Amino acid sequence: MSAVKPNKWVILSVITFVSFISNLDATIVVIGLQPIVKDLQIPIATGMWTITAFFITNTVFLLPSGRWSDMFGTKRIFLWGFALFTFATVLCGFANSGSTLIAARLFQGIGAAMAMATTTPILMRTFPPNQLGFALGINNLSWVTGSLIGPVLGGVLIGEFGWRSIFFVIVPFGIISLIAAMFVLEDSPTGEREKTDWLGIMTFGSGLVAFLVALSEGATWGWTSVRTTVLFAATIIFWALFGYIERKIRHPLFHLSLLSNRKYTIGLGITMSYCIGYFSVTILLTLYLQGAQHLSALETGLLLIPLSVPQLFTGPIGGKLADRFGTVNMILLGSFLIGISLLLLGQLGTQLSNMAVIVPLLIISAATGLSWPSLAKAVLSAAPSEQAGSASGMFWTIYNMCRAISQALALLIVQLGSTSINVTKMFSEPEAILDANSKSVFINSTNMGFRFFAAFLAISLILGLFLMRIQQKKHLIDEIPNAEKSG
């Protein structure tokens, strides 16, 4: 078999298009939140679960999907995963209740995890080393373009055909991509049939679900109520069991020994705080624009475009700047700019100012393009090469988990600050204009949310300084032997 496959660009096209579809689906649902809540007559917290459910199963099944691709072959897992994703998308379109839509979204997340876990291994086998970076860069751009097109396309479709169309429009493209993948992708060698860490999957996933339900419903049930207390207790128990199982099992979901590496652990801490802060922006702005300002889905989508466009330009140079100025410096710069922008968004008023929304979003997007490649590089390069796969799996699992936590926290903050108004009624009856006092209360609560999440970027800054100090100490230690040799 030749090192360079003759159909490598076709393979890249198929893989990239699937990545684009998956991220398009993940972002397009945010714009559909209000019409979904209105049509299905469900509380806003239940509506949020139509977004969160996808990220829960996508998070939990990401690591085992990578293992399954080694065991059964990347092509097989890719096809199974994307077929499940496409079928679940059909179910989303036909859902007639909040519970059925959430269930379909859970299956979507599993299918997307199986497909996405195989993309990098497929590209690594398809492209030679001197072209792999370019191929991965093209594939990564699909995520940015999905985030860019999703809100606008979602707004157009919802305005013309209703919220179900945001799922149905994906189905024919999913089927075409699935057929193309069947013919284009090649079977890969299968490896040793390791046992799947089902106990790890169950305990980690159950703990995450319990935690998110407690955050979502705690304000309604009462933070000291029996149900909320039981859920928080269950979170602690499940995650404690998860930690115990991972230390004892032969083929763990997480290699917890990696956490003894200070640089890697601090890097994960930066990733957690960075992601929780960053992913709150879309949810909080959607609540503000659709809930308080009564903008349509299309108008909201258009105002969210600046959150994606600058990344198309700053993303490709972010890695080069990291090589020149250091990854930690770029992380610090990005965290500072995003944090300041969140504080600016925390000043939104009762009268909508487009520039007050657009300018901070442009800064956030540009800063993300500059700092995110550095953050990924700093975390993944901190782990030993023989544990690179586990380190990468843990990194992306944390990324997805914090994305789900961010969205749950965003709604919680808004609900806590808006106890005097009916947030669910506001979203299910958007034509009902809020009185001046209710509108002011709701906007103040979203502003409070932006300021709250800015604190997470401050945590990223502090942890970044710790990481810089560790690197400086290591540099000094490395210089001593060289000085002795030169002496």
HELIX and SHEET records of a PDB file:
HELIX    1   1 LYS A    8  ILE A   31  1                                  24    
HELIX    2   2 LEU A   33  LEU A   40  1                                   8    
HELIX    3   3 ILE A   44  VAL A   60  1                                  17    
HELIX    4   4 LEU A   62  PHE A   72  1                                  11    
HELIX    5   5 THR A   74  PHE A   94  1                                  21    
HELIX    6   6 GLY A   98  THR A  126  1                                  29    
HELIX    7   7 PRO A  129  PHE A  161  1                                  33    
HELIX    8   8 SER A  165  PHE A  168  1                                   4    
HELIX    9   9 ILE A  170  VAL A  184  1                                  15    
HELIX   10  10 TRP A  198  TRP A  221  1                                  24    
HELIX   11  11 VAL A  226  LYS A  248  1                                  23    
HELIX   12  12 LEU A  256  SER A  260  5                                   5    
HELIX   13  13 ARG A  262  TYR A  278  1                                  17    
HELIX   14  14 SER A  280  THR A  286  1                                   7    
HELIX   15  15 LEU A  287  ALA A  292  3                                   6    
HELIX   16  16 ALA A  297  LEU A  303  1                                   7    
HELIX   17  17 ILE A  305  LEU A  307  5                                   3    
HELIX   18  18 GLN A  311  PHE A  325  1                                  15    
HELIX   19  19 THR A  327  LEU A  345  1                                  19    
HELIX   20  20 ASN A  354  ALA A  382  1                                  29    
HELIX   21  21 SER A  385  GLN A  387  5                                   3    
HELIX   22  22 ALA A  388  GLY A  417  1                                  30    
HELIX   23  23 VAL A  423  SER A  428  1                                   6    
HELIX   24  24 ALA A  436  SER A  486  1                                  51    
END                                                                             
